[in-house]
Structure formats: C-alpha cells, structure tokens
C-alpha cells in the first residue's frame, strides 16, 4: 500500500526502512509493517521528519557510547545507562 501510494516499487520502500528514513516494524514473518503515523510524517515532510528523528537518535547514541567509553567505573556506566532510559 505504501509503495503504491508513493508511486515507487516495494523495494524502494524496503530501502527507506533499511536506511532508517521510514520507521517500520518487522513482523515474525519478516514482512515490514509501516505505522500510519510514520507514513504520514514521511509524506508530510518528504521524509524529512523521519530523517531528522533518526539523525537525532543516532547523535544521542553516539554521545552515550562516547561517555560509556570514558567512564571510569562500572557504577558510572550503570548511571549513564539508567539516565538514558
């Protein structure tokens, strides 16, 4: 349905999901389910809203990984992980 709505091939939609441009859920069967809200955001921003969200999450993850590498004790690592959730 998304591919038809976007006027692209199903493979293009898979690529968008694989690249983190379009949020999807993987079903036990291996198929992808794209929430209506994710598709609406993608369409409204030409994919920009989803891209920005992915970029922000990626930057946060990178920052957390850097802080964990610099942590001086296991307790400090635990504190960082708890604060991130």
N, C-alpha and C positions, 0 to 999 in steps of 0.2 A: 504494500500500500504506500509506504514512504517513497519508494523508488518511482512508482507511477506518479505520485503527487509531485515529486521533484522533477520528473521528466528525465531521470537518469536510470542507469542499469542497477540491478540489485547489488552487483559487485562494487559499484561506486559507494553505495550506502554502507556496505561492509567496510570499505576502506575508511570512510569517515569515522565509523565506530572504532576501528583498529587504531586510528591516529588520535583518538580522543576528541575529535571535533564534534561528534554527536554521541550523547550518552545513550547507552543501551544496556539491557540486562541479558545475560546468557541463560537460556533455559537448559534443563537437563538434557534435552535432545541436541543441544549445540546451536540451535537457532537463536537469533537475536530478537529481543522484544524492545521496541523503542517507545518509551513512555510518551503520551500525548503532550505533556508539558515540555519534554526535551525537544520534540519535533517543533512545537510552537515557538520555542525560544530560538531554535536553529533557523527557522523560516523568517522570523521577525528580524533577526539581526544578520541575516545572510550567513549564519553560522558564527557570527562574531561573539554573541553572548556565551555560547558554549566554549569557544576558543579562549575567551578571557577567563572563564571559570577554570578551565583546565590549566591555563598558564599560572593562575594564582595558586591553585592547589600544588602544582609542580614546584613553584618557588617556595612554598611553605615546607614541602617535603625536603627540598634541598637544604633549607635553613636548619631544619630539625636534624637531618643527617650530619651536618657540619657540627652542630652543637654536641651531638652524641659522640662524635669522634674526638672532640676536645674535652669531653667530660673527664674529670679526674678520679671519679669513684663510681662504683655500681649504683650507689644511692642517688647520685646526681643524674645518672642515666634514667633511673626509675622516675625521678621527679620530672624530668623532661618529657618522658613518655606519658605520664599521667596528666601533665599540663596540656599536652597536645590533644587529648581526647575530650 
